[in-house]
């Protein structure tokens, strides 16, 4: 797949029969949110099986999932942000643009300018960026907790995820990318309601954290898997082993060619009238 200029050409992986004979795990830990989303994911899995794949239900060990996936934003993400101040301020120092040059200035801007802007964050749910900035102000990459996270925890997360693939002999995992559809917008300037919105229980989370958080990245691609009754789209996540980017692009391509789910939602057309 390598070309003469050093770039990787993945087009050779885009085949309609890429899923034939492949063992695909269904990440059951990520089901249990909106029933409509689960139904879309089950239909997607059935299509993948019709395309020749062998489906296997898989789950993470319960305590691992609870601590590092469901509660990952509390147990992993905050500590990973300890080193953000060092790297971000180094980056800012090299910019010619007239922008704040310290994390402290950025945190202040988020707390004041953003809050008073046309699109302020929700009062009860602070901006993720603001949480990152505040965490970075209180810590640094020299913290012992940060060192343990980089040297011990992240390699452990990678090892456990690799073992999941090995124990079930799967080449990829599929699961709904979100446990609920887009939430109604609620900010100090705008309040919307949606009677059709089904919030996911706290025990059901999105799988985005299991792809990136580790000493090695696990490639993940999101493909359309259809629309809910309210007209909102939803995606299917396909995650592979480290360095299997070409393979999962092939799986995604085969699924998309068979389903043709990618189209503008009808809400877009209604909004243009």
HUJO-V140870 format. One record per pair of residues at least 24 apart in sequence whose C-alpha atoms are under 8 Angstrom apart, sorted by sequence separation. I is the first residue (numbers start at 0). J is the second residue. D is the distance in Angstrom with one decimal. If there is no record, write none. Layout:
I_J_D, I_J_D
//
This chain:
217_241_4.7, 218_242_7.1, 178_203_6.6, 216_241_5.8, 217_242_7.3, 218_243_6.9, 219_244_7.9, 106_132_5.6, 178_204_6.3, 215_241_6.6, 216_242_8.0, 218_244_5.8, 105_132_7.4, 106_133_6.6, 177_204_7.2, 178_205_6.1, 220_247_7.1, 177_205_4.8, 210_238_7.0, 219_247_7.5, 220_248_7.1, 18_47_7.2, 23_52_6.5, 25_54_6.8, 27_56_6.4, 103_132_7.5, 176_205_5.8, 177_206_7.4, 218_247_7.8, 222_251_6.5, 21_51_7.3, 22_52_5.8, 23_53_6.0, 24_54_5.8, 25_55_6.0, 26_56_6.6, 27_57_6.2, 28_58_5.8, 102_132_6.2, 175_205_7.6, 176_206_6.2, 206_236_7.8, 221_251_7.9, 19_50_6.1, 20_51_5.6, 21_52_4.8, 22_53_4.7, 23_54_5.0, 24_55_4.7, 25_56_4.8, 26_57_5.4, 27_58_5.9, 28_59_7.3, 175_206_7.8, 176_207_7.2, 220_251_7.3, 18_50_6.1, 19_51_4.0, 20_52_5.1, 21_53_6.0, 22_54_6.0, 23_55_6.2, 24_56_5.6, 25_57_5.8, 26_58_6.1, 174_206_7.6, 223_255_7.6, 232_264_7.0, 18_51_5.9, 19_52_5.2, 20_53_6.6, 22_55_7.2, 24_57_5.8, 102_135_7.5, 103_136_6.8, 222_255_7.1, 231_264_6.9, 16_50_7.0, 18_52_5.3, 102_136_7.0, 195_229_7.1, 224_258_8.0, 230_264_6.5, 16_51_7.8, 225_260_5.6, 230_265_6.6, 231_266_7.9, 224_260_6.1, 225_261_7.9, 230_266_6.5, 223_260_5.7, 223_261_5.9, 226_264_7.9, 176_221_7.2, 84_132_7.8, 181_231_7.5, 80_131_6.2, 84_135_5.3, 180_231_6.8, 83_135_5.8, 84_136_7.0, 180_232_7.7, 81_134_6.6, 82_135_6.9, 180_233_7.1, 77_131_7.2, 80_134_6.6, 81_135_5.2, 85_139_7.1, 80_135_6.0, 84_139_6.8, 85_140_7.4, 81_137_7.9, 82_138_7.5, 83_139_7.5, 156_212_7.5, 157_213_5.1, 177_233_7.5, 77_134_6.7, 81_138_5.1, 82_139_5.0, 83_140_7.8, 156_213_5.6, 157_214_6.1, 176_233_7.5, 177_234_7.5, 81_139_4.7, 82_140_4.1, 155_213_7.8, 156_214_7.8, 157_215_6.4, 175_233_7.8, 176_234_5.6, 81_140_5.4, 82_141_7.8, 153_212_6.8, 154_213_6.1, 175_234_6.4, 176_235_5.4, 153_213_4.4, 154_214_5.1, 175_235_4.9, 176_236_5.1, 81_142_7.5, 153_214_5.1, 154_215_7.8, 174_235_5.9, 175_236_5.9, 173_235_6.8, 174_236_5.4, 82_145_7.6, 173_236_5.5, 174_237_7.0, 81_145_6.4, 121_185_6.1, 122_186_6.5, 172_236_7.9, 173_237_4.6, 121_186_4.4, 122_187_6.7, 149_214_7.6, 172_237_5.6, 173_238_6.5, 78_144_6.9, 79_145_6.6, 120_186_5.9, 121_187_6.7, 171_237_6.6, 172_238_5.1, 78_145_5.7, 119_186_6.3, 120_187_7.8, 171_238_5.4, 172_239_6.5, 118_186_7.8, 119_187_6.9, 171_239_4.4, 79_148_7.2, 119_188_7.4, 170_239_6.3, 171_240_6.8, 78_148_7.1, 118_188_7.7, 170_240_6.9, 117_188_7.7, 75_148_7.8, 164_240_7.4, 171_247_7.2, 161_240_7.0, 59_163_7.2, 57_167_7.2, 55_167_7.6, 55_169_7.9, 44_173_7.9, 69_202_6.6, 40_174_6.8, 69_203_7.1, 40_175_5.9, 69_204_5.9, 68_204_7.9, 71_208_7.4, 37_175_7.2, 68_206_7.8, 36_175_7.0, 68_208_6.6, 68_209_6.6, 36_178_6.9, 24_167_7.7, 36_179_7.0, 30_174_7.4, 36_180_7.9, 24_169_6.0, 29_174_6.2, 30_175_7.1, 33_178_6.0, 22_168_7.1, 23_169_5.4, 24_170_7.8, 26_172_6.1, 29_175_6.7, 32_178_4.5, 33_179_5.3, 22_169_4.8, 23_170_6.0, 24_171_6.1, 25_172_5.6, 26_173_5.9, 27_174_7.3, 31_178_7.2, 32_179_6.0, 33_180_7.7, 21_169_7.7, 22_170_5.8, 23_171_5.2, 24_172_4.5, 25_173_5.1, 26_174_5.3, 30_178_7.0, 21_170_6.8, 22_171_7.3, 23_172_5.7, 24_173_6.2, 25_174_6.1, 29_178_7.1, 23_173_7.2, 33_197_5.6, 32_197_7.8, 33_198_7.0, 32_198_7.2, 33_199_6.2, 32_199_4.4, 31_199_7.5, 32_200_6.5, 31_200_7.9, 32_203_6.2, 31_203_6.4, 30_203_7.0, 29_203_6.0, 28_203_7.3, 29_204_6.3, 29_205_6.7, 29_206_6.8, 43_224_6.4, 40_224_7.1, 39_224_6.4, 39_225_6.6, 39_226_8.0, 36_227_7.3, 35_227_6.3, 43_235_7.7, 35_228_8.0, 40_235_6.8, 36_233_7.3, 50_254_8.0, 47_254_6.7, 46_254_7.6, 17_246_7.9, 18_249_7.7, 17_249_5.6, 18_250_5.6, 12_245_5.8, 17_250_5.6, 12_246_6.5, 15_249_8.0, 13_248_6.9, 14_249_6.1, 18_253_6.9, 9_245_5.7, 12_248_6.9, 13_249_4.7, 17_253_6.1, 12_249_5.0, 13_250_8.0, 15_252_7.0, 16_253_6.3, 14_252_6.9, 15_253_4.5, 9_248_7.8, 13_252_5.8, 14_253_6.2, 15_254_7.9, 13_253_7.3, 15_256_6.9, 15_257_7.9
//
